[in-house]
Amino acid sequence: MLTQTTIPNGVLVLGAGSLILMALVAIRRHVMRDAVFSALILIAAAFSLAMPQILPHLEGLTLFRLDSWSTFTSLLIIFCAISVILMAPVKASGGDAQTGSEFYILLLISTLGAVAMTSAVSIVTFFIGLETLSLSLIGLIAFNNRSLLAGEAGMKYLILSGVASGVMLFGFALIYAETGSLTFRFPNLDNIPSPGIAYAGLTLFLTGLFFKLSAVPFHLWLADVLEGTSIPVAVIVAVTSKVAVFAAMMRYFSTINLFAPGILYDEIAIVAILSMVGGNLLAIVQKDLRRLMAGSSIAHIGYLLVAFLSPMPYGFPSAAFYLAAYTVSTLAVFAVMAGVMPQSRDIRQWHGLARKRPFAALVMSIALVSLAGIPPVVGFFAKFYVAAAGLAAHRHWLLAALVISSVIGLFYYLRVIFVMMTPGRNDETHELAPQSPNVSNVALITILACLTVMLGALPNGLILRSQSLEIGAPPLATSPALSSYPSKHNGALPGPG
């Protein structure tokens, strides 16, 4: 179902919920109440997206387009936000430096910006959503004002994110100067006076997108930010923002034929290869698990770009499937970290976890195996789906990079599992005593472990869901070359069995 609307229901619910929470906090601060209220708002937003008929649509100036793609990615984003609440430490007194009433206000606002980006069909609404997400992320990253690392990470993100937004905005200005359109879709470059300026604008726009995705060579900020901030906020940086930006990127380029070689294809392909290889090489030398996850996140963006550049016939469904698999597996890793070893900085501190906390070590192993792409968990099928998309589109160089980088990735994922399974040497003093996760974190870890295994063993449901997704692009007079490419991408991959 495609619906053009002024404001989607999900954005309305999250916006109204954020305002109500601000009023509640202004009257009286109570962290536990604010956490519960935020979770209820997120659940209500998810219901309004899954059942859009329960709220009336506001018709008017077309700023958003509701379709199954925006609903799918928005639900992933809201699931991440609920997971953040479940894994964040909550004390009614607000004495924990990691969270507070303002933490939940910023969480709702960042989710609001991310959800708005997934359905934006205007440059204005896309940019407002992007900046809503980015500005609230700065506050979340530096929320623990007692930590020098958090302050440093927040400052780095503030400066580099501001530069990237400025570059992207300048790109939009150049595109608007040549096309006269604020529509958020790839412009028709035929019959314009200076296509070179429009291409320069597209290059700047892509540069901004690659920074927000932390793709190589615009990735250097990610490891420092994940290392400096708290684990729940690291989830928003590594998962929520990536899903939102990639969803918007798919919508913007949904009307052009990326199957044909060209400058645009070459630029994205080079970034994909650099991200796959560079991300894994960055992760393999890390001793800090958060920095290792930063390298992993960069590599997975490269894998997603393989699906992005393989439009026929599996590209779009495989990207949707991969986003879901990446979200579930990465959330599981961070949930275990937040539950049993939130103070950990060194991978060697995880020695002997399988003996002390066997369930946590098991879930961590399942999630890492999934990220590595080893069967039978969901990450294997996601990577297989992307490889099938690349093979069908004859992306041989990209496939070679995917295989080589996946082999590199095996080393550091399995190294963490090996560390958890073995005790530390007697002469090592790195081993830390894991803490007992709280009830909400145990529930979250259990759910994520079940999803990781079940979606790998029974992927047909998610495959059918991903194949039924569609992207509705706003209308624009297009050239014959562009209009010949269908706006709805469908692909069918036979499920196992």
N, C-alpha and C positions, 0 to 999 in steps of 0.2 A: 504494500500500500504506500503510495506517495502522497504526501500532504504538504502543501506550502503553507506556512504560517508565520505570523509575526514573532511569536514567542512559543517555543515548545513547552509541553506540560512539565517535562523534567526540569527545564530551566526555571519555570515558574515556581515549582515546589521548592527547589534548592534556593532560589533567590528569596522567597518568602521565609523559608526556614532560617536562613542566615540572618535576616532582619529581626525575626522573633528572638533568636538566640542572643543577638547583640542587646536587645532590650532586656532580656532576662539577666544577662551578665551585668548590665548597668544597674539593675535594681539590687541584685544580690548574687555574689559569686558562690557557686557550689559545683565543683568539678565533676562529681559523680552524676549529678542531675544533668549537667551540660553534655556529658558523654552519652548518657542514655537518650537525651533529646536529639542529639546529632544522629545517633543510630536510627531513631524512629524517622527522622526526616529523610535519611538516605533510603530506608526501606520504602517510605511513601513515594519517593522519587522513582525508585525502581518499579513500583506498581503502576505509577502513572505512565511510565515508558512501555511496560509490557502490556498494559490495557489502556491505550490512549483514549478509548471511547468514554472513560469514566469522567473526564474533564472536558469542557468545551474548548475548541481551538479558537484562538484569537486571529481572525483573518485580517489582512491589511497589507502593508508593504512587505514584500517577500524578503525576509532576512534569514530564514532557516528553511530547510526542507527535511521533513521527517520521512525516513525510509528504513528498511530493515537493517541497512548498514549502520546508520546512526544509532538505532536502538541496540544493536548487538554490541557495538563498541562502548556505548554509554553504560550498558549494564556491566561490562567488564570494569569500567572506571569506578562505578558505584560499589561493585564487589571489592575492589582494592581499598576504597575508603572505609567500608565496613571492617575489612581485615585490619586496617590501621588502628581503628578504635579497639578492636579485640586484642591486639598485641601491644598497645600502648599502656604503660603503667598508669593506673587511675587511683588517686587518693582524694577523698572528699575535701581534705584540707587544702589541696593544691600545693602541698609542700614539695612535690617532686619537680625538679627542674626540667624534666623531659616533657611534661604536659602541664596544662592549666586551662582555665576557661577560654582564654584567647586561642589556645591551640586548636580547640574544636571549631571556633569561629573561622580561623584560617583554613582549617581542613574543609569545611563546607564551601567556603569561597573558592578554594582551589578546585574542588570537584565541580562547582558551578561553571568555572571557566573551561575546564576540560570537556564537560558535557556539551557546552555551547559550541566548542570547536568542531565536534563531530558532525553537527548538522548545519553548520554555517554555509550559506551560499552567497554571502556578500563579503567583500574584503574587510569592510568595517566590522561586521560581527565576528569574523574570524580573528581579526587583530585584537578586538576588545576581549574576546575569550582567551586568546593567547596571553595577553598582558595580565588579565585577571588571575590566570594560573601562575604566571611567572612572579608577579609581585607578592602574591600570598606565599609562594614557595620561598621567597627570600626570608620572610618572617619565620616560616617554619624551620628552615635550615639553621637559622641563628637563634632559635627559640631559647635554647639553653644558654642564657647570657653569663653563666658562670664558667663556661668552657671557652678557652682561647681557640681551640680547634673549630668549634661551631662558629665563632665570630669570623675566623679566617675563611671558613667555607662560605658563609653568607656573603662576605665581602667579595670573594672571587665570583660567586654566582651573580651578584648584583652588577658587577662591572661587565663581565663577559656576556651575560644575558642582555644587558642594556645595549652593548655593541651589536649583538646579533639582531635584536629587535630594530635597531636603527638601520642596519644593513637591509633587513627585510622590508622595512617601511620605504626606504629609498627605492628598492626594486619595485614595489607597488606603485610608487609615484611615476617611475619611468614607464611602466606598463600602462598606467592610466593616461599619461601624456600622449601615448601613441594610439591607444584604442578608445579612450573616452568611456571606458566601462569599469564599474566597480564590482562586477560579477566575479565571484570566486570560482573560476574555472580557467583552464588553459585558453588563452585568447586566440582569436582568429587572426593570424599574422599575414593573411593575404590582403593585398590592396591597401596596405598602410604605408605612409610616406617614408618612414625610417625603421625598417624591421630590425636594424642593428641595435637601436636603442631599446626596442622591446625585448630582444634577446639578452641584452645586458641586464634589463630589469628582471628577466626570468632567472638569470644566473645569480643575481643578488638574492632573489627570493629563495632559490634552492640553497644558497649558502646559509641563510638564516635557518631554513628547515634542518639542514644537516647539523648545525650547531645544537639546535633544540633536541635533535635525536642523538647527539654526541657521536656522530659518525666520524671516522677518520678522514681528514686530518683536523677535525674540529672537536676533538674528544678530550683534550688534556684536562679540562675542568672536572670531569665526572669522578675520577678516582679521589681527588681531594675533597670533593663535596660529600661523597658517600662515606669517606673516612671521618670527616669532621662532624657530621650531623648525627642525630639519633637514628636508630634502626627503623622505627615507623616512618620517619620522614624520608629515609633512604628508599623505602618502598614507593613513595609518591614520585620521587625523582627517577627511579629506575624502571618503574612500571607505568604509573598513571600518565605521566607526561609523555612517555613514548607511545602509548596507545592512542592518546588524543592527537598528537602531532602526526603519527602515521595514518590515522583515520582521515584527518584533513588532507594529507598529501594524496591519499588514494582518491578522494573526491575531486581534488583539483585536476588531477591528471586522468580522470576516468573517461574523458571524451577524446583522447588522442590515441593514436596507434603507436605504442611503444615497441611494437614488434619490429618495425622498420628501423634499421641502423641510422644513426645520425648523431649530431653533436650532443643533443640532449641525452640520448641513450648512452653514448660514450662517457659523458660526465658522471651519470649515475652508476654505470657499470664500474668505473674506476673507483668511485667511493665505496661501492659494495665490496669489491675485492680487497681494498685497503682495510675496510672495517673488519671483514672476516679474518684476515691474516693478522692485522695489527692488534685487534682486540684480544685474540688468543695469545699472541706473543706478549702483550702487556700483562695478561693474567698469569701466564706461566712463571713469571719471575717474582710474583707478589708473595709476601709472607703474611700480609694482612688480609683476612677473609673478605672484608668489605671492598678493598681495592681489587681483590680477585673477582668479586662479583661485578665490579665496574667493567673490567675487561670482558667478562662474560656477556654483559649487557651490550657492549659495543659490537661484539662478534654476532650476537643474535640480530642486531639491526642489519648487519650485512646479509644474514640469511634471509631476512624479510625483504630486503631489496632484490634478492634473486627472484622471489615470487612477484614482486612489483614489476620487474622487467620481463616477466613471462606471461603476457596477457592471455595467451591462448594455449590450451583450453582450461588449464588448472590454476592459473596464476592467482586470480582473485579469491576463489575458495580456499586455496592453500594458504594465502596470507591471513585470511580470517581464522582458519584452524590454527595457524602458527601463533597468532596473537593470543588466542585462548590458552594454548599449551604453555607458552612463555609466561603468561600471567600466573597460572596456577603453580607452575614449578618454581618460579622465582619467589612468589609469595611464601611457598612452603619453606624455602631456605631462610628467608628473613624471619619467618614466624618462629622457627627453631632457634635462630640466633637470639631473638628477643626473649624467648621463653627460658632458655637455660644458660646462655652465655652472653648477656648483653654487654658485659664489661670487657669481653675478649677483644684483643687487638692483633694477636699473633696466632697463626694457624697451629703452632706447636702447643698452644694452651688447650687444644681440643683432644690431646692424647688421652686415651682411655675413656672417652665418653660412652662408648658402647657398653662398657662394664658398669658405669655409674648411672647412666640414663639410657637404657637400651631402646626404649620407644622413640625418644628424640633422635638418637643416632640412626635408627631404622628409617624414620621419616626423612631425615637429612640425606641419607644415602639414596632413598628413592627419588628425591627431588634432584639431586646431583646427577644421578643416572639418567633422569629424564632430560636435563639440560644437555647432557653429553650426547643424547640421541641413541641410547642403548635400549633394545627391546626388553620387556614388553610394555613399558610405560608410555605416556602420551607424547613425550618429546621425540621418541623414535618415529612414531607415525607422522608427527608434524614435519620432521626433517625429511622423511621419505616423501611426503606430499609435495614439499617444496622442490625436492630433487626431481620428482616426476614432472612438475611444472616446468622446471628448467630444461629437462630432457625433451619434453614435447615442443618447447619453443626453440630448441637447438642452441641453448646458451651454454656451449661447451666450456668456454673459459671460466664462466661463473661457476659451473659445476665442478671443474677441477679445483678452483679455489675453495669451494665449499667442502669438498672431500679432504683436501690437505689440511684446512683449518680445523675441521672436525677431529681429525686424528691428533692434531696438536692439543685441542681442547680436552681430549680424553685424559691426557697426562695430569692436568691440574685438578680435574674433577675427581679422578680416581685417587689422586694423592691425598685429598681431604678425607675421603672414605678410609684410606689406609691409616691415616693419622688417628681417626676416631676409633679404629679397631685395635690399635696397638697401644700399650702403655708407654709413657715417656721413659727415657733412660734415667738411671739413678742420678747421673751427674747433671741432669737438666732440671731447672727450677721454674720452667715455663708453665707447668701444668696448673690449671685453676680448678677449683671446686665448682661444678655447675650448680645453679640454683634450681629450685622446684618451680616449674611454670604455674601460673595461676589457672583457675578453672576456664576462663574465657580463652586463654591461649592454648590450653590442652584441646578444647573443642575445635578451635581454628586449625590447629595442627592436624587433628584427626580428619576433619573435613577435607583439608587440602591433600592429605595423603590418599584418602579414598578417591578423590577426583583424579589425582595423577595416575593412579593405577587403573581405575574404571574407564577413564577416557582412552587409555592405551589399549586395554583389553577389549573394550566395546566402543570403537570410535565411530560406528556408523551413524549414531544419532547426531553427533557434532558435524560429521561430514555432510549429512543431509541438510542440517541447519546452515552450514557455510555455503552450500551450493544454492540455497534458496535466497541468499542475500542479494540485494540490488542497491545500486547507487543512483540516486536521481540527481542529475546535473541540471542547473538552471538553463533555460533556453537562451540560445545565442545564435546569430546568423553565422554559419560555419562554411568553410570551404568544402568542395566536394571530397577532398582527401580526408578531411577530419570527419565530415558527417557520415562517411561510409563506415566508420567504426561504431559499433553499437554501444550505447551507453550502459546497457545491462550486460554484465559479464557473467557467464555461467560456465561451469565446467563439471564434468562428472568423473569421479574417480571410483572405480569399483572398490567396495569395502572388502576387508578380509572375510572370506567365507560368504 
